């Protein structure tokens, strides 16, 4: 139990620092920016308290907002994906999720990619919609969502493959 808590605390701190110190300085072609801090929400243990999870997601988004001076858009996007995460898990993993035995290291790459993609696209769509907050710029919102999502998904999958422990 202590190992899980310390792992999640370390994950929280490392992802925030990497996002704030490195990735926020990347702005390729004006609208491609990776947001890997959502890996904390994606990989958070399933069996934990849901209220605590939503609170931690809010704190994650708020921390990013404080560093970016972005007025709460990251917090809103994080809380939203934390809230709808059980529905997405059930959709992607089915009965494995219902029995709460999902271990991301043991899942197929296709399922993991589907799960990461759905969470990331929803997060980015909410984030950029709130950031731009103008319906006349819907193409800009969709373009930023698409390209940032692709870049974020690739980085998230690579990070989970590189840092996963194989249980054989």
N, C-alpha and C positions, 0 to 999 in steps of 0.2 A: 504493500500500500504506500509506504514512504517513497519507494522507488518510482511509482507512478506519479506521485505528487511532485517530486523533485524533477522528474523528466518533463512534466508539463510546465513547471515554473521556468526551467531552463529553456524550453522551446519558446515560451512566451517572450522571454527577455531577448534571446538570440534573434528571433524573427523580427521583433520590433527594431532592434539595433541594425540589423541588416537592411530592413526596409528604409529606415530613416537615414542611415549614414551612407548607404550605397545606392539602393535602387531608386530612391526619390530623385537622384541626380541624373537618372537616365530618362530622357524624353526623346526617343527616336522618332524622327519625322513629324514631331509635334503632337502626336497622339498615341504613341505606343509607350506604355509605362507598366512594368510588371508590379504586381501586388502580391508577393508571396506570403505576407503576414496572415493571409486567410488559411494557410496550412494549419495554424493552430486550431481553427474551428473545424477544418476538414478532418484532422487526425485526433481530435479530442475523444477520449474513451466514451463509448456508448452507454455504459452502465451507470455513469455518474448522475448526480442530481441535475435535473433539467434547469431549475431556477438558477443554480450556481453557474451552469454552463452559459446561460443567457447573460448573466451578470458579468462573467469573465469576457464574453464576447463584446459586451458593451464597453468594458474597460480597455480591451484591446483596441477597438475602434476609436475610443476617446483618446487613448495615448497617441495613436497615429495622428488624430486630428490636432492634438496639442502641438505636435512637432511640425505639422504641415500648415497650421493655422487655416484649417479648411471648414470650420464652423459646424462640425457634427455630421458631415455626410458619410464619413467612414464608420462612425458609430451606428448610424441608421442602417447602413448596408450590412454591417456585421450582425446586428441584432436580428435583422430580417432573415439572413441565411441560417443563423443559429436557431431561430424559431421554426423554420420550415425544414430543417435538416432531417428530422425523423421521417417525414413524408418522402423525401428524396432517397433516404437510405432504404426504406421499404420498397420504393419503386425499383431501385437498382439491384438490391441484394435479395429481395423477396423473403423467403422463409428463414434464411440465415439471420436476417435482421430481427425477425419476429422472435427468434430464440435468443437473441442478443449474443450471438457467437461470432460476430464479424471481427476478423483480425485482418487489417488492411495489408499486412505483409503476406498473408496467405491467399488473398483474393486474386482472381485473374486480372491481367493487365487491362483487358477490355472493360471489365466492370469498374475497375479503379479509374480508368480514363473517363468513362461515362459519368461516374459520380463527381470527379473533379471538374469535369466540363459543365455539368448542370449547376453546381454550386458557384463556380467562377463566373459563368455568364450571368446568373441572377445577381450576384454581388456587383459585378461591373455595370450591369444595366441600371441598377438602383443607384450606385455611386455616381455614374456619369449623368443620369437623369437629374439627380439632386444638385450636382455640381453645375451643370449648364442651366437647368431649370427654365427652359424655353422650348415650347413645342414647335416653334418654327425651325429649330435646329436639330430636328429628329435625325437627320442623316449624319450629322456630326456625332451625336450620341451613339448611334448604331455603329459608326465607323470606329470610334474610340472603344466601344464595347467589344467589337469583333477582334480588332487587332491586339488590344491589351489582353483580352481573354486568351487568345492563341499563345501569346508570349508567356503569360502567367501559367497556363496549363502545362506547357512544355517545361518550364522551370520547376514547377511543383512535382511533376512526374519524375524528372531527373533527380531532384533532391530526395524524394522518397525512395527511389531505386538506390541511390548512392548511400543513404544513411539507414537503410532497412537492415534489420537483423534477420537472417534466414533461419527459420526453425525447421530443421529436417528430421 
